[in-house]
């Protein structure tokens, strides 16, 4: 139950990250300085945890 809600939360953040990345790619919004790099690192960490927990769920 907890893992399922955790996966839903992570998938929500992944969708938000994809939307923000597309907005940056099309120059609709802009990150100044290190902001986008930090955001990208956080995205990678979120995607890592999402697939890690999703794979554990599939194995069971």
MDTraj code that builds the backbone (N, CA, C; nanometers):
import mdtraj as md
import numpy as np

residues = "UNK UNK UNK UNK UNK UNK UNK UNK UNK UNK UNK UNK UNK UNK UNK UNK UNK UNK UNK UNK UNK UNK UNK UNK UNK UNK UNK UNK UNK UNK UNK UNK UNK UNK UNK UNK UNK UNK UNK UNK UNK UNK UNK UNK UNK UNK UNK UNK UNK UNK UNK UNK UNK UNK UNK UNK UNK UNK UNK UNK".split()
xyz = np.array([
    [0.0827, -0.1191, 0.0000],
    [0.0000, 0.0000, 0.0000],
    [0.0873, 0.1258, 0.0000],
    [0.1876, 0.1242, 0.0866],
    [0.2767, 0.2406, 0.0943],
    [0.3569, 0.2532, -0.0351],
    [0.4045, 0.1397, -0.0866],
    [0.4826, 0.1445, -0.2102],
    [0.3976, 0.1936, -0.3265],
    [0.2712, 0.1520, -0.3291],
    [0.1835, 0.1940, -0.4373],
    [0.1625, 0.3453, -0.4352],
    [0.1387, 0.4020, -0.3181],
    [0.1212, 0.5472, -0.3093],
    [0.2528, 0.6200, -0.3374],
    [0.3643, 0.5584, -0.2970],
    [0.4952, 0.6170, -0.3246],
    [0.5209, 0.6208, -0.4752],
    [0.4837, 0.5134, -0.5448],
    [0.5005, 0.5104, -0.6903],
    [0.4117, 0.6133, -0.7580],
    [0.2912, 0.6321, -0.7072],
    [0.2029, 0.7344, -0.7635],
    [0.2623, 0.8732, -0.7441],
    [0.3206, 0.8977, -0.6275],
    [0.3838, 1.0265, -0.6007],
    [0.5036, 1.0481, -0.6929],
    [0.5865, 0.9447, -0.7080],
    [0.7021, 0.9566, -0.7967],
    [0.6593, 0.9769, -0.9416],
    [0.5548, 0.9073, -0.9842],
    [0.5095, 0.9250, -1.1223],
    [0.4554, 1.0658, -1.1440],
    [0.3927, 1.1241, -1.0420],
    [0.3470, 1.2627, -1.0511],
    [0.4654, 1.3569, -1.0709],
    [0.5725, 1.3373, -0.9934],
    [0.6908, 1.4219, -1.0072],
    [0.7585, 1.4019, -1.1427],
    [0.7542, 1.2801, -1.1956],
    [0.8130, 1.2548, -1.3270],
    [0.7369, 1.3309, -1.4347],
    [0.6044, 1.3318, -1.4251],
    [0.5236, 1.4068, -1.5221],
    [0.5542, 1.5560, -1.5130],
    [0.5634, 1.6081, -1.3909],
    [0.5978, 1.7495, -1.3722],
    [0.7360, 1.7785, -1.4314],
    [0.8308, 1.6888, -1.4088],
    [0.9660, 1.7083, -1.4612],
    [0.9669, 1.7087, -1.6136],
    [0.8904, 1.6197, -1.6746],
    [0.8835, 1.6165, -1.8211],
    [0.8241, 1.7460, -1.8753],
    [0.7184, 1.7926, -1.8115],
    [0.6558, 1.9177, -1.8557],
    [0.7535, 2.0343, -1.8441],
    [0.8231, 2.0435, -1.7314],
    [0.9188, 2.1533, -1.7126],
    [1.0325, 2.1433, -1.8137],
    [1.0810, 2.0221, -1.8381],
    [1.1882, 2.0052, -1.9368],
    [1.1434, 2.0468, -2.0761],
    [1.0196, 2.0153, -2.1130],
    [0.9687, 2.0584, -2.2435],
    [0.9540, 2.2097, -2.2501],
    [0.9088, 2.2705, -2.1415],
    [0.8968, 2.4162, -2.1395],
    [1.0331, 2.4833, -2.1545],
    [1.1344, 2.4257, -2.0911],
    [1.2698, 2.4803, -2.1039],
    [1.3224, 2.4577, -2.2460],
    [1.2940, 2.3410, -2.3026],
    [1.3428, 2.3102, -2.4373],
    [1.2851, 2.4059, -2.5409],
    [1.1606, 2.4450, -2.5235],
    [1.0985, 2.5365, -2.6186],
    [1.1113, 2.6827, -2.5765],
    [1.1967, 2.7079, -2.4784],
    [1.2288, 2.8447, -2.4333],
    [1.1074, 2.9214, -2.3808],
    [1.0101, 2.8499, -2.3267],
    [0.8941, 2.9161, -2.2674],
    [0.9286, 2.9652, -2.1274],
    [1.0073, 2.8836, -2.0547],
    [1.0606, 2.9286, -1.9258],
    [1.2115, 2.9122, -1.9308],
    [1.2802, 2.9794, -1.8421],
    [1.4264, 2.9717, -1.8405],
    [1.4758, 2.9540, -1.6974],
    [1.5770, 2.8711, -1.6835],
    [1.6456, 2.8568, -1.5565],
    [1.7728, 2.9396, -1.5638],
    [1.8026, 3.0088, -1.4597],
    [1.9239, 3.0899, -1.4554],
    [2.0326, 3.0151, -1.3786],
    [2.1516, 3.0163, -1.4319],
    [2.2665, 2.9607, -1.3623],
    [2.2581, 2.8108, -1.3408],
    [2.2783, 2.7695, -1.2157],
    [2.2841, 2.6281, -1.1831],
    [2.1469, 2.5656, -1.1611],
    [2.0431, 2.6430, -1.1678],
    [1.9091, 2.5927, -1.1373],
    [1.8682, 2.4729, -1.2201],
    [1.8939, 2.4773, -1.3505],
    [1.8515, 2.3672, -1.4361],
    [1.9359, 2.2433, -1.4120],
    [2.0636, 2.2600, -1.3835],
    [2.1490, 2.1449, -1.3539],
    [2.1047, 2.0718, -1.2289],
    [2.0719, 2.1479, -1.1258],
    [2.0227, 2.0876, -1.0019],
    [1.8891, 2.0194, -1.0273],
    [1.8024, 2.0834, -1.1041],
    [1.6733, 2.0249, -1.1387],
    [1.6914, 1.8942, -1.2159],
    [1.7872, 1.8902, -1.3076],
    [1.8123, 1.7694, -1.3859],
    [1.8634, 1.6558, -1.2979],
    [1.9502, 1.6866, -1.2032],
    [2.0012, 1.5843, -1.1117],
    [1.8882, 1.5280, -1.0266],
    [1.8007, 1.6145, -0.9776],
    [1.6863, 1.5684, -0.8990],
    [1.5953, 1.4812, -0.9852],
    [1.5759, 1.5173, -1.1113],
    [1.4954, 1.4349, -1.2029],
    [1.5545, 1.2954, -1.2182],
    [1.6846, 1.2876, -1.2347],
    [1.7508, 1.1580, -1.2509],
    [1.7319, 1.0727, -1.1266],
    [1.7448, 1.1327, -1.0091],
    [1.7261, 1.0591, -0.8840],
    [1.5821, 1.0093, -0.8717],
    [1.4852, 1.0934, -0.9053],
    [1.3444, 1.0531, -0.8974],
    [1.3155, 0.9376, -0.9932],
    [1.3647, 0.9462, -1.1157],
    [1.3422, 0.8390, -1.2129],
    [1.4097, 0.7104, -1.1671],
    [1.5292, 0.7200, -1.1083],
    [1.5985, 0.6024, -1.0559],
    [1.5140, 0.5319, -0.9507],
    [1.4626, 0.6063, -0.8533],
    [1.3821, 0.5449, -0.7482],
    [1.2515, 0.4887, -0.8034],
    [1.1928, 0.5573, -0.9002],
    [1.0678, 0.5083, -0.9591],
    [1.0886, 0.3708, -1.0219],
    [1.1903, 0.3580, -1.1065],
    [1.2120, 0.2303, -1.1734],
    [1.2636, 0.1244, -1.0778],
    [1.3364, 0.1629, -0.9760],
    [1.3827, 0.0667, -0.8765],
    [1.2644, 0.0035, -0.8041],
    [1.1706, 0.0855, -0.7576],
    [1.0551, 0.0319, -0.6871],
    [0.9579, -0.0368, -0.7827],
    [0.9474, 0.0108, -0.9044],
    [0.8587, -0.0520, -1.0027],
    [0.9094, -0.1910, -1.0380],
    [1.0401, -0.2081, -1.0520],
    [1.0969, -0.3391, -1.0824],
    [1.0774, -0.4356, -0.9667],
    [1.0887, -0.3878, -0.8435],
    [1.0639, -0.4745, -0.7282],
    [0.9184, -0.5188, -0.7248],
    [0.8284, -0.4301, -0.7650],
    [0.6864, -0.4638, -0.7676],
    [0.6578, -0.5678, -0.8755],
    [0.7244, -0.5587, -0.9883],
    [0.7033, -0.6534, -1.0978],
    [0.7582, -0.7909, -1.0617],
    [0.8718, -0.7965, -0.9909],
    [0.9339, -0.9235, -0.9550],
    [0.8480, -1.0052, -0.8598],
    [0.7647, -0.9400, -0.7811],
    [0.6828, -1.0137, -0.6832],
    [0.5671, -1.0829, -0.7444],
])
top = md.Topology()
chain = top.add_chain()
for i, resn in enumerate(residues, 1):
    res = top.add_residue(resn, chain, resSeq=i)
    for name in ("N", "CA", "C"):
        top.add_atom(name, md.element.get_by_symbol(name[0]), res)
traj = md.Trajectory(xyz[None], top)
